[in-house]
Amino acid sequence: MNPHRFTWASAYDYPFAKVVAIVTIAGLLFTKDRMPLPKTRETLLIVLLGLYFTLTTFFAFNQNAAWIQWEKVIKILVMTLATMVLINDPKKLKYLVMVIAISIGFLGIKGGIFSFVTGGGFRVYGPPGSFFADNNDMALALNMAIPMLFYLAKNEENKRLKMAFWFTFASSIVSVVFTYSRGGFLALAIVLAFLFFKSQHKTIAVIILSVVLIIGAVYIPVQWFERIDTIRSYEEDSSARGRINAWKTALNLAKDRPLIGGGFETFIRPVFRIYAPVSSNVHDVHSIYFEVLGEHGFVALGLFILLILYSLSTAQKLKKTVRNNHDFKWVEDYSSMFQMSLIAYMVGGLFLGRAYFDLYYHIVAMIVIMQVLVDKEIVQKNNIHFG
C-alpha cells in the first residue's frame, strides 16, 4: 500500500518499512509463537536463489548499482522466510491475505474513483517510489490481488465487509482497465476467465459482464481502444520493438555468460553495445523471465521457473488432499486463489521486469504455510501425510 506516500514533509520519505522489518526480525529472535522454517522444495529454492543472486553480483557488470539492488532483493527474501516462520495458524494466514488484498485494493478503489471522475482519460498509476509506481506495474499488482478480493468476498459472512470486498474487487478491475496497460489487460482477461469458470453463478456473471461491456463501450474513451488495439500491430509499436530488442540482448548475454549473466541492473548502454541486435535502442527488459536470464544466467532462470511451477503444483496437490474434507474448504479456496494470483504474475510478467516483486514471493510463502498447516492437521487427525 505504501501508506507513507499519502503523507507529506518528513513522513513522505521516512523508511517505515525498514523500521517494521527490524522490529519484526528482532521479535522473531525472542518469540516462542513461531514454527521452524518449513523444509519444503519452495523454501529451498528461495534460499538457493538468494545464494545464486549473491554469486552473480560479484561478477556483475554494473557493480555499484548491482549491490544496491542485491540488498533490496535479499531483504525481500529474508522477510519472505520470516513470514513462513511467523504465520503459524489459519487465522493469521487469513489476516495476512486480508492485509495484502485490502492494501492493494485500497489503491484499486482510489484508481477506480479517479477513472470514473475523469472519464477514463488518464492512466492509473501506483504510489511513487513503490514496486508498482508505473501504470504497467500497477496493473500487475491489482491483477494479483483481484483473486484474493474475489475469494474474500465470496467467503465473508459479515454482510458489510462482504459488500466492501465486492466493491473493492469491482473497483480494482476498473483500475486495471484504466492503467492503459496492454499486458495488464491480457492478464486481467485471463484472471476473469478463471474466476468465471470457478463461479457457481455463471448466468448472473454473464448478465453482469454484458452490462459492463455495454456501459464500457459507451463510457471508455477512444484513446483506450486505440492503445489496446496496438496489441495486434506490435511490430509497428516502438515500445514493443524496444522490449524485443532487450529480450534478444538478454538472450545473447546469457549465451555468452550462461552461469552468471550480467548481474543485477545489467541492462545499461555499454551492455547493449556488446549484445543488442540494435545497440542504439536501449530499453528496459520488461519481462520477469528475460530479466532473470540476462542478469543471472540459465541456472537462475531454471530455479526461478521451478519456484513458480512447484508453487502451482503444491497448491493443486493441496486442493486434491482436502477436497472431501469440509473442515479444510478454506484451503481449497485459498489454493485456487493463490494459483490465479500466480497465473496473473506469470502472464503479466511476460511484459514486465518484476522478477523480484515482493508480493510474488509472499504468495509462494503463503502456499508453503498452507502446506505445513494441512500436513500437520491431517497427519494428526487422519494419519494422512501430504507430500
C-alpha positions as CSV (number, residue, x, y, z in Angstrom):
1,M,0.0,0.0,0.0
2,N,2.9,2.3,0.7
3,P,0.8,4.5,3.1
4,H,3.7,6.9,3.7
5,R,3.2,8.2,0.1
6,F,-0.1,9.6,1.2
7,T,1.6,11.8,3.8
8,W,3.8,14.9,3.4
9,A,7.0,16.5,4.8
10,S,9.5,14.2,6.5
11,A,7.0,11.3,6.8
12,Y,6.8,11.0,2.9
13,D,10.4,9.6,2.8
14,Y,10.6,8.1,6.2
15,P,11.7,4.4,6.0
16,F,8.7,2.9,7.8
17,A,9.1,-0.5,6.1
18,K,12.7,-0.7,7.4
19,V,11.7,0.1,10.9
20,V,8.9,-2.6,10.8
21,A,11.3,-5.1,9.3
22,I,13.9,-4.5,12.0
23,V,11.3,-4.8,14.8
24,T,9.9,-8.0,13.2
25,I,13.3,-9.7,12.9
26,A,14.2,-8.7,16.5
27,G,10.9,-10.0,17.8
28,L,11.4,-13.2,15.8
29,L,14.5,-13.9,17.8
30,F,12.7,-13.8,21.1
31,T,9.2,-15.0,20.4
32,K,8.1,-18.6,21.1
33,D,5.0,-18.1,18.9
34,R,6.6,-19.3,15.7
35,M,7.3,-22.6,13.8
36,P,10.5,-23.9,12.4
37,L,11.4,-22.8,8.9
38,P,9.4,-25.2,6.6
39,K,11.5,-27.8,4.9
40,T,9.9,-27.7,1.5
41,R,11.2,-27.5,-2.0
42,E,9.9,-23.9,-2.3
43,T,11.8,-22.9,0.8
44,L,15.0,-24.5,-0.6
45,L,14.6,-22.8,-4.0
46,I,14.1,-19.3,-2.3
47,V,17.4,-19.9,-0.4
48,L,19.2,-21.1,-3.5
49,L,18.0,-18.1,-5.4
50,G,19.3,-15.8,-2.7
51,L,22.7,-17.6,-2.8
52,Y,22.9,-17.6,-6.5
53,F,22.0,-13.9,-6.8
54,T,24.8,-13.2,-4.3
55,L,27.3,-15.2,-6.5
56,T,26.3,-13.4,-9.7
57,T,26.6,-10.0,-8.1
58,F,30.3,-10.5,-7.5
59,F,30.6,-10.7,-11.3
60,A,28.1,-8.0,-12.2
61,F,28.9,-5.5,-15.0
62,N,27.3,-2.6,-13.1
63,Q,28.8,-3.2,-9.7
64,N,27.6,-0.2,-7.7
65,A,24.0,-0.5,-8.8
66,A,24.1,-4.3,-8.6
67,W,25.0,-4.4,-4.9
68,I,22.3,-1.8,-4.1
69,Q,19.7,-4.0,-5.9
70,W,21.1,-7.1,-4.2
71,E,20.5,-5.6,-0.8
72,K,16.8,-4.9,-1.8
73,V,16.3,-8.4,-3.1
74,I,17.9,-10.2,-0.2
75,K,15.7,-8.1,2.2
76,I,12.6,-9.3,0.4
77,L,13.7,-13.0,0.5
78,V,14.6,-12.7,4.2
79,M,11.2,-11.2,5.1
80,T,9.6,-14.0,2.9
81,L,11.3,-16.6,5.1
82,A,10.3,-14.7,8.2
83,T,6.7,-14.8,7.1
84,M,6.9,-18.6,6.8
85,V,8.0,-18.8,10.4
86,L,5.6,-16.3,12.0
87,I,2.4,-17.1,10.2
88,N,1.7,-20.4,12.0
89,D,-2.1,-20.8,12.1
90,P,-5.1,-20.4,9.7
91,K,-6.3,-17.2,11.4
92,K,-3.0,-15.4,11.0
93,L,-2.9,-16.6,7.4
94,K,-6.3,-15.1,6.7
95,Y,-5.3,-11.8,8.3
96,L,-2.2,-11.7,6.1
97,V,-4.3,-12.3,3.0
98,M,-6.7,-9.6,4.1
99,V,-3.9,-7.1,4.8
100,I,-2.4,-7.7,1.3
101,A,-5.7,-7.6,-0.5
102,I,-7.0,-4.5,1.3
103,S,-3.7,-2.7,0.9
104,I,-3.6,-3.1,-2.9
105,G,-7.4,-3.0,-3.1
106,F,-7.4,0.5,-1.5
107,L,-5.3,1.7,-4.4
108,G,-7.8,-0.1,-6.7
109,I,-10.7,1.9,-5.2
110,K,-8.7,5.1,-5.5
111,G,-7.9,4.4,-9.1
112,G,-11.5,3.3,-9.9
113,I,-12.9,6.5,-8.5
114,F,-10.3,8.6,-10.3
115,S,-11.1,6.9,-13.6
116,F,-14.9,7.5,-13.1
117,V,-14.5,11.1,-12.2
118,T,-12.1,11.9,-15.1
119,G,-14.0,9.8,-17.6
120,G,-11.1,7.4,-18.0
121,G,-9.0,9.9,-19.9
122,F,-5.9,9.5,-17.7
123,R,-3.8,6.5,-16.7
124,V,-3.9,5.0,-13.2
125,Y,-0.5,4.9,-11.5
126,G,0.7,3.4,-8.2
127,P,2.4,5.2,-5.3
128,P,5.6,7.0,-6.3
129,G,8.7,5.0,-5.3
130,S,6.9,1.7,-4.9
131,F,7.3,-1.6,-6.8
132,F,4.1,-0.6,-8.8
133,A,4.5,3.1,-9.3
134,D,4.4,2.6,-13.1
135,N,1.0,2.0,-14.7
136,N,2.0,-1.4,-16.0
137,D,3.3,-2.5,-12.6
138,M,0.1,-1.2,-11.0
139,A,-1.9,-3.4,-13.3
140,L,0.2,-6.4,-12.3
141,A,-0.3,-5.8,-8.6
142,L,-4.0,-5.3,-9.0
143,N,-4.4,-8.5,-11.1
144,M,-2.6,-10.5,-8.5
145,A,-4.8,-9.0,-5.7
146,I,-8.1,-9.5,-7.6
147,P,-8.4,-13.2,-7.0
148,M,-7.8,-12.6,-3.2
149,L,-10.6,-10.0,-3.2
150,F,-12.9,-12.4,-5.0
151,Y,-12.4,-15.2,-2.6
152,L,-12.5,-13.0,0.5
153,A,-15.8,-11.5,-0.8
154,K,-17.2,-15.0,-1.6
155,N,-16.5,-16.5,1.8
156,E,-17.0,-13.5,4.1
157,E,-20.0,-13.9,6.5
158,N,-20.2,-10.3,7.6
159,K,-22.6,-8.6,5.1
160,R,-21.0,-5.1,5.3
161,L,-17.5,-6.5,4.9
162,K,-18.6,-8.8,2.1
163,M,-20.0,-5.8,0.2
164,A,-16.8,-3.8,0.9
165,F,-14.8,-6.7,-0.6
166,W,-17.0,-6.9,-3.7
167,F,-16.8,-3.1,-4.2
168,T,-13.0,-3.3,-3.9
169,F,-13.0,-6.2,-6.3
170,A,-15.0,-4.3,-8.9
171,S,-13.0,-1.0,-8.4
172,S,-9.7,-2.9,-8.9
173,I,-10.9,-4.3,-12.2
174,V,-11.8,-0.8,-13.4
175,S,-8.4,0.4,-12.2
176,V,-6.6,-2.3,-14.3
177,V,-8.5,-1.3,-17.4
178,F,-7.6,2.4,-17.0
179,T,-3.9,1.8,-16.3
180,Y,-3.9,1.5,-20.2
181,S,-1.6,-1.4,-19.8
182,R,-1.8,-3.9,-22.6
183,G,-0.1,-6.7,-20.7
184,G,-2.3,-5.9,-17.7
185,F,-5.4,-6.1,-19.9
186,L,-4.4,-9.6,-21.2
187,A,-3.7,-10.8,-17.6
188,L,-7.0,-9.4,-16.4
189,A,-8.9,-11.2,-19.2
190,I,-7.3,-14.5,-18.2
191,V,-7.9,-13.9,-14.4
192,L,-11.5,-13.1,-15.0
193,A,-11.9,-16.1,-17.3
194,F,-10.6,-18.3,-14.5
195,L,-12.9,-16.7,-11.9
196,F,-15.9,-17.1,-14.3
197,F,-15.3,-20.9,-14.6
198,K,-14.9,-21.1,-10.8
199,S,-18.1,-19.2,-10.2
200,Q,-21.3,-21.1,-9.2
201,H,-23.5,-18.4,-10.6
202,K,-22.4,-18.2,-14.3
203,T,-25.7,-16.9,-15.6
204,I,-25.6,-13.9,-13.2
205,A,-21.9,-13.4,-14.1
206,V,-22.7,-13.3,-17.9
207,I,-25.5,-10.8,-17.3
208,I,-23.2,-8.5,-15.2
209,L,-20.4,-8.8,-17.8
210,S,-22.8,-8.0,-20.6
211,V,-24.0,-4.8,-18.8
212,V,-20.4,-3.8,-18.1
213,L,-19.4,-4.3,-21.7
214,I,-22.3,-2.2,-22.9
215,I,-21.6,0.6,-20.5
216,G,-17.8,0.3,-21.2
217,A,-18.4,0.6,-25.0
218,V,-20.1,4.0,-24.4
219,Y,-18.0,5.3,-21.5
220,I,-14.5,4.2,-22.3
221,P,-12.7,6.9,-24.3
222,V,-11.4,6.3,-27.8
223,Q,-7.8,6.5,-26.9
224,W,-8.1,3.4,-24.7
225,F,-9.3,1.3,-27.6
226,E,-6.5,2.7,-29.7
227,R,-4.0,1.8,-27.1
228,I,-5.3,-1.8,-26.6
229,D,-5.6,-2.3,-30.4
230,T,-1.8,-1.9,-30.7
231,I,-1.5,-5.4,-29.3
232,R,-2.3,-6.7,-32.8
233,S,0.2,-4.4,-34.5
234,Y,3.1,-4.7,-32.1
235,E,5.6,-4.7,-34.9
236,E,4.8,-1.1,-35.6
237,D,5.0,-0.1,-31.9
238,S,8.3,1.4,-30.7
239,S,7.8,0.2,-27.2
240,A,7.2,-3.4,-28.3
241,R,10.2,-3.2,-30.6
242,G,12.4,-1.9,-27.8
243,R,11.3,-4.8,-25.5
244,I,12.0,-7.4,-28.1
245,N,15.4,-5.9,-28.7
246,A,16.1,-6.0,-24.9
247,W,14.9,-9.7,-24.8
248,K,17.4,-10.6,-27.5
249,T,20.0,-8.7,-25.6
250,A,19.3,-10.8,-22.5
251,L,19.5,-14.0,-24.5
252,N,22.8,-13.0,-26.2
253,L,24.2,-12.0,-22.8
254,A,23.1,-15.3,-21.2
255,K,24.7,-17.3,-24.1
256,D,28.0,-15.5,-23.5
257,R,27.8,-15.8,-19.7
258,P,25.5,-18.8,-19.2
259,L,26.2,-19.3,-15.5
260,I,26.4,-15.8,-14.1
261,G,24.7,-13.5,-16.6
262,G,25.4,-9.8,-16.3
263,G,24.4,-9.3,-12.7
264,F,21.7,-7.0,-11.3
265,E,21.0,-3.8,-13.2
266,T,22.8,-5.1,-16.2
267,F,20.6,-3.5,-18.9
268,I,22.7,-0.4,-19.5
269,R,24.0,1.2,-22.6
270,P,27.6,-0.4,-22.6
271,V,26.0,-3.9,-22.4
272,F,23.6,-3.1,-25.3
273,R,26.6,-2.0,-27.4
274,I,28.0,-5.5,-27.0
275,Y,25.0,-7.8,-27.0
276,A,22.0,-6.0,-28.5
277,P,20.9,-6.5,-32.1
278,V,20.2,-2.8,-32.3
279,S,22.7,-1.2,-29.9
280,S,21.2,2.3,-30.0
281,N,17.8,1.0,-28.8
282,V,18.5,0.9,-25.1
283,H,15.3,-0.3,-23.3
284,D,14.4,-1.9,-20.0
285,V,14.0,-5.7,-20.4
286,H,10.3,-5.7,-19.3
287,S,10.0,-9.4,-18.7
288,I,10.5,-11.4,-15.5
289,Y,11.9,-14.3,-17.5
290,F,14.4,-12.4,-19.6
291,E,15.3,-10.2,-16.6
292,V,16.5,-13.2,-14.6
293,L,18.1,-14.8,-17.7
294,G,20.1,-11.7,-18.6
295,E,21.0,-10.8,-15.0
296,H,21.8,-14.2,-13.6
297,G,22.0,-16.8,-16.5
298,F,20.3,-20.1,-17.3
299,V,20.7,-21.8,-13.9
300,A,19.0,-18.9,-12.0
301,L,16.2,-18.8,-14.6
302,G,15.7,-22.5,-14.1
303,L,15.4,-22.1,-10.3
304,F,13.1,-19.1,-10.8
305,I,10.7,-21.0,-13.1
306,L,10.9,-24.1,-10.9
307,L,9.7,-22.0,-7.9
308,I,6.7,-20.9,-9.8
309,L,5.8,-24.4,-11.1
310,Y,6.4,-26.1,-7.7
311,S,4.2,-23.5,-6.0
312,L,1.4,-24.1,-8.6
313,S,1.8,-27.8,-8.1
314,T,1.7,-27.6,-4.3
315,A,-1.5,-25.6,-4.4
316,Q,-3.0,-28.2,-6.8
317,K,-2.0,-31.1,-4.5
318,L,-3.4,-29.3,-1.6
319,K,-6.8,-29.0,-3.3
320,K,-6.8,-32.7,-4.0
321,T,-5.8,-33.6,-0.5
322,V,-8.6,-31.6,1.2
323,R,-11.3,-31.9,-1.5
324,N,-13.6,-34.1,0.6
325,N,-12.8,-32.6,3.9
326,H,-15.3,-29.9,4.8
327,D,-13.1,-28.6,7.6
328,F,-10.5,-27.6,5.0
329,K,-12.8,-25.9,2.5
330,W,-10.8,-22.7,3.1
331,V,-7.6,-24.5,1.9
332,E,-9.3,-25.4,-1.4
333,D,-10.4,-21.9,-1.9
334,Y,-7.1,-20.4,-0.9
335,S,-5.2,-22.8,-3.2
336,S,-7.3,-21.7,-6.2
337,M,-6.9,-18.1,-5.1
338,F,-3.1,-18.3,-5.0
339,Q,-2.9,-20.2,-8.2
340,M,-4.8,-17.4,-10.0
341,S,-2.6,-14.8,-8.5
342,L,0.5,-16.7,-9.7
343,I,-1.0,-17.1,-13.2
344,A,-1.6,-13.3,-13.2
345,Y,2.0,-12.9,-12.3
346,M,3.2,-15.3,-15.0
347,V,1.1,-13.7,-17.7
348,G,1.7,-10.1,-16.6
349,G,5.3,-10.8,-16.0
350,L,5.8,-11.7,-19.7
351,F,5.9,-7.9,-20.3
352,L,7.2,-6.6,-17.0
353,G,10.6,-6.7,-15.3
354,R,9.3,-7.5,-11.8
355,A,11.2,-10.7,-11.1
356,Y,11.8,-9.5,-7.5
357,F,8.3,-8.3,-6.7
358,D,7.8,-9.0,-3.0
359,L,4.1,-9.8,-3.5
360,Y,5.0,-12.8,-5.7
361,Y,7.4,-14.2,-3.0
362,H,4.8,-13.8,-0.3
363,I,2.2,-15.7,-2.3
364,V,4.8,-18.5,-2.5
365,A,5.3,-18.2,1.2
366,M,1.5,-18.4,1.9
367,I,1.3,-21.6,-0.2
368,V,4.1,-23.1,1.8
369,I,2.4,-22.1,5.1
370,M,-0.8,-23.8,3.9
371,Q,1.1,-26.9,3.1
372,V,2.6,-27.0,6.6
373,L,-0.7,-26.4,8.3
374,V,-2.6,-29.0,6.3
375,D,0.2,-31.5,6.7
376,K,0.2,-31.0,10.5
377,E,-3.6,-31.2,10.9
378,I,-4.3,-34.1,8.6
379,V,-1.5,-36.2,10.0
380,Q,-2.8,-35.7,13.5
381,K,-6.5,-36.4,12.6
382,N,-6.3,-39.0,9.9
383,N,-2.8,-40.2,9.8
384,I,-2.5,-39.0,6.1
385,H,0.7,-37.4,5.0
386,F,0.7,-34.7,2.4
387,G,3.9,-34.9,0.4
